[in-house]
């Protein structure tokens, strides 16, 4: 077995299957956790009937979606309509390939891991547009246009924000970033104000790309009937929301790795620290979702172009100056 694992293709396939299984399982039960969390905040019980404490509710939801009738509008582009949900989940899962949970537990240790995750994150708006256009529904198309505008806009501060850790560590590999933080300290406090601002902006941009409250303008399920996915039914509809949760979970894991040292910890570094940090960030995201109101479209764009983009543009030269100064002093 150990000899087989030395083969990079077999190793990548093994950890890829482990990642997919783990992420899909955690995604299913994250829906249960969010409903329980929201119920606690709103003085209600949340899921209670299916299994102990409602723990089997995700399985019941999946069975319900699988049993629903699969409808395709007569005037829809059937091929693109059916392909869009699959691509959405595929792009979201692809990000998991470069997320380092431990020094050896990752599917692909790419030298350009940051470019890989940014590319796939940016591509996630295309299946949304594809599905809405293929639906031949004007309401879906309008919602998709807002989703594309939001996704492209917030991709800019996301790219600029992650340049801060790239400059400080001198690498595009996520695993090398974590290794650098083990030696020189977590990026969130190495250059405190700059690291904190970069983390906040990257985190907000991840929220916006996942269409999570307060950035869920394209979906706005209480007003727009789920926006781009209006014509989808059954498990195809469920795949879009599965991708949203996968994106949120992986965004938490990426932030934990890039800004909080990943598997590094004060005692016995390992997988438990990476999981703990990711869970804490996911809980924070859930708290944000159930605490804040949805932004208007103009407020959404103002936040991006008037505040987030200028702030990240200012962070890059500050980080570069600090890195050169620290290197001259014998530091990082």
VENNOR-V767436 format. One record per backbone hydrogen bond with DSSP energy under -1.0 kcal/mol. CO is the residue of the C=O (numbers start at 0). NH is the residue of the N-H. E is the energy in kcal/mol with one decimal. If there is no record, write none. Layout:
BEGIN
co = [CO | CO]
nh = [NH | NH]
e = [E | E]
END
This chain:
BEGIN
co = [0 | 3 | 6 | 7 | 8 | 9 | 10 | 11 | 12 | 13 | 14 | 15 | 16 | 17 | 18 | 19 | 20 | 21 | 22 | 23 | 24 | 25 | 26 | 28 | 29 | 30 | 31 | 32 | 33 | 34 | 35 | 36 | 37 | 38 | 49 | 50 | 51 | 53 | 55 | 56 | 57 | 58 | 59 | 60 | 61 | 62 | 72 | 75 | 76 | 77 | 78 | 79 | 82 | 83 | 84 | 85 | 86 | 87 | 88 | 89 | 92 | 93 | 94 | 96 | 103 | 104 | 107 | 109 | 111 | 112 | 113 | 114 | 115 | 116 | 117 | 118 | 122 | 124 | 125 | 126 | 127 | 128 | 129 | 130 | 132 | 133 | 136 | 137 | 138 | 139 | 140 | 141 | 142 | 143 | 144 | 145 | 146 | 147 | 148 | 149 | 153 | 154 | 155 | 156 | 157 | 160 | 161 | 162 | 163 | 164 | 165 | 171 | 172 | 173 | 174 | 175 | 176 | 177 | 178 | 179 | 180 | 185 | 185 | 190 | 191 | 192 | 193 | 194 | 195 | 196 | 197 | 198 | 199 | 200 | 201 | 202 | 203 | 204 | 205 | 206 | 207 | 211 | 213 | 215 | 219 | 219 | 225 | 226 | 228 | 232 | 233 | 234 | 235 | 236 | 237 | 238 | 239 | 240 | 241 | 242 | 243 | 244 | 245 | 246 | 247 | 248 | 249 | 250 | 251 | 252 | 253 | 254 | 255 | 258 | 260 | 262 | 269 | 270 | 271 | 272 | 273 | 274 | 275 | 276 | 277 | 278 | 279 | 280 | 281 | 282 | 283 | 284 | 285 | 287 | 287 | 295 | 296 | 297 | 298 | 299 | 300 | 301 | 302 | 303 | 306 | 307 | 308 | 309 | 310 | 311 | 313 | 314 | 315 | 316 | 317 | 318 | 319 | 320 | 321 | 322 | 323 | 324 | 325 | 326]
nh = [4 | 6 | 10 | 11 | 12 | 13 | 14 | 15 | 16 | 17 | 18 | 19 | 20 | 21 | 22 | 23 | 24 | 25 | 26 | 27 | 28 | 29 | 30 | 32 | 33 | 34 | 35 | 36 | 37 | 38 | 39 | 40 | 41 | 43 | 55 | 53 | 54 | 56 | 59 | 60 | 61 | 62 | 63 | 64 | 65 | 66 | 75 | 77 | 80 | 81 | 82 | 83 | 86 | 87 | 88 | 89 | 90 | 91 | 92 | 93 | 95 | 96 | 97 | 107 | 105 | 100 | 109 | 112 | 115 | 116 | 117 | 118 | 119 | 120 | 121 | 122 | 125 | 128 | 129 | 130 | 131 | 132 | 133 | 134 | 135 | 76 | 140 | 141 | 142 | 143 | 144 | 145 | 146 | 147 | 148 | 149 | 150 | 151 | 152 | 153 | 157 | 158 | 159 | 160 | 161 | 163 | 165 | 166 | 167 | 168 | 169 | 113 | 176 | 177 | 178 | 179 | 180 | 181 | 182 | 183 | 184 | 188 | 189 | 194 | 195 | 196 | 197 | 198 | 199 | 200 | 201 | 202 | 203 | 204 | 205 | 206 | 207 | 208 | 209 | 211 | 210 | 214 | 294 | 219 | 222 | 223 | 228 | 229 | 231 | 236 | 237 | 238 | 239 | 240 | 241 | 242 | 243 | 244 | 245 | 246 | 247 | 248 | 249 | 250 | 251 | 252 | 253 | 254 | 255 | 256 | 257 | 258 | 261 | 187 | 263 | 269 | 273 | 274 | 275 | 276 | 277 | 278 | 279 | 280 | 281 | 282 | 283 | 284 | 285 | 286 | 287 | 288 | 289 | 290 | 291 | 299 | 300 | 301 | 302 | 303 | 304 | 305 | 307 | 308 | 310 | 311 | 312 | 313 | 314 | 315 | 317 | 318 | 319 | 320 | 321 | 322 | 323 | 324 | 325 | 326 | 327 | 328 | 330 | 329]
e = [-2.1 | -1.5 | -2.7 | -2.3 | -2.4 | -2.7 | -2.6 | -2.1 | -2.4 | -2.2 | -2.7 | -2.7 | -2.5 | -2.8 | -3.2 | -2.5 | -2.2 | -2.6 | -2.5 | -1.9 | -1.8 | -1.5 | -1.0 | -2.2 | -2.5 | -1.9 | -2.2 | -3.0 | -3.0 | -2.1 | -2.3 | -1.9 | -1.7 | -3.3 | -1.8 | -2.0 | -1.8 | -1.9 | -2.0 | -2.7 | -2.2 | -2.4 | -2.2 | -2.3 | -2.3 | -1.4 | -1.6 | -1.1 | -2.8 | -2.1 | -1.6 | -2.1 | -2.3 | -2.1 | -1.8 | -2.4 | -2.9 | -1.9 | -2.9 | -2.0 | -1.1 | -1.3 | -1.4 | -2.5 | -1.5 | -1.9 | -1.6 | -1.2 | -2.1 | -2.4 | -2.2 | -2.4 | -2.3 | -2.1 | -2.2 | -1.6 | -1.6 | -2.2 | -3.1 | -2.9 | -2.0 | -2.6 | -2.6 | -1.2 | -1.1 | -1.9 | -2.3 | -2.4 | -2.1 | -2.3 | -2.1 | -1.7 | -2.0 | -2.8 | -2.3 | -2.3 | -2.9 | -2.8 | -1.9 | -2.4 | -1.4 | -2.3 | -2.2 | -2.7 | -2.1 | -1.3 | -1.6 | -2.7 | -2.2 | -2.2 | -2.1 | -2.5 | -1.7 | -1.9 | -2.2 | -2.3 | -1.9 | -1.7 | -1.2 | -2.5 | -2.0 | -1.2 | -1.1 | -3.3 | -2.3 | -2.4 | -2.5 | -2.2 | -2.5 | -2.5 | -2.5 | -2.6 | -2.5 | -2.5 | -1.9 | -2.0 | -2.4 | -2.3 | -1.6 | -2.2 | -1.1 | -3.4 | -2.2 | -2.8 | -2.4 | -3.1 | -2.1 | -1.7 | -1.5 | -1.0 | -1.7 | -2.1 | -1.0 | -1.1 | -2.2 | -2.3 | -1.4 | -1.9 | -2.7 | -2.7 | -1.9 | -2.7 | -2.8 | -2.1 | -1.8 | -1.9 | -2.7 | -2.4 | -2.1 | -2.0 | -3.1 | -2.4 | -2.8 | -1.9 | -2.5 | -1.9 | -1.2 | -2.5 | -2.3 | -2.5 | -2.2 | -2.5 | -2.3 | -2.2 | -2.3 | -2.7 | -2.1 | -2.2 | -2.3 | -2.4 | -2.4 | -2.3 | -1.7 | -1.4 | -1.7 | -2.5 | -2.1 | -2.4 | -2.3 | -1.4 | -2.8 | -2.2 | -2.6 | -2.7 | -2.1 | -2.3 | -2.3 | -1.8 | -1.6 | -1.5 | -1.3 | -2.8 | -2.5 | -2.6 | -2.4 | -2.5 | -2.3 | -2.6 | -3.1 | -2.2 | -2.0 | -1.2 | -3.5 | -1.3]
END
